[in-house]
């Protein structure tokens, strides 16, 4: 569990092969949807909306974002399974749902590597642990928080964007390493959890770094650790778990997928348009505001990433004994 391969997701950028621009002869779709398994307002939602604006007019005359929160994001994937296979429906999802959920949920309504066709990587994100007004101001470090949580187990609650997700897993591993009881409260995305954190109903939140950024200036939320192998460029003063002595490193990716039966030519077309959008300086800079680092890949490269990550996470999850109910 202390090795890089055992608890690291997508730490390296993807080397890209040669690409061709989308054929201008192909007529754009009249309408395309981007499905997202999270409510409006979160980092993934804001990224999806920027990309929808960029794709509109070329990939499709109109591109809309359709939020399908619920069941830890599973509703969006289920909706994609039943969508037309003509490229008109894309799924944007964090990797947790595809590489971890198969091993943390007893049943899933989808099989990631059978029901979905990979299109392109979209972005990378680190996770962070933050505390709010429910935790005394004297708690300034992760060590302080763990000592406080041990002394006040009835108050030591933490939220995550979804049961069985990477932010949830990080906290379960932390609790096991330190023998500190921490009570998990799952949310449907990060937005409501951050509201409860700021309101004092929740002691801590484990979530993507970008979810915390709008709340740091007020001082109501303090970040104690980040999950990357290096400090996040968005919160450079916050140490990593490893710097604090805990063998936890996790960098999550977001990716685009289409229904499995989509024609290869349409998958290639979708990937080419996404590559252009994600390579655009205004999109890359725009999503940095949400704590996301833009990236892109070929469909095959994303398929290989998903397969490798799934194998690694399965080994760790079995070692830790982690489930969605942990």
KAMO-V133152 format. One record per helix or strand of 3 or more residues. SS is the DSSP state (H for helix, E for strand). FROM is the first residue (numbers start at 1). LEN is the number of residues. If there is no record, write none. Layout:
# KAMO-V133152
ss=SS from=FROM len=LEN
ss=SS from=FROM len=LEN
This chain:
# KAMO-V133152
ss=H from=5 len=3
ss=E from=29 len=8
ss=H from=43 len=13
ss=E from=60 len=8
ss=H from=71 len=11
ss=E from=89 len=6
ss=H from=96 len=4
ss=H from=101 len=4
ss=H from=112 len=4
ss=E from=116 len=16
ss=H from=142 len=10
ss=E from=157 len=4
ss=H from=166 len=13
ss=E from=183 len=4
ss=H from=191 len=9
ss=E from=204 len=5
ss=H from=209 len=5
ss=E from=222 len=5
ss=E from=251 len=9
ss=H from=264 len=16
ss=H from=281 len=8
ss=H from=299 len=22
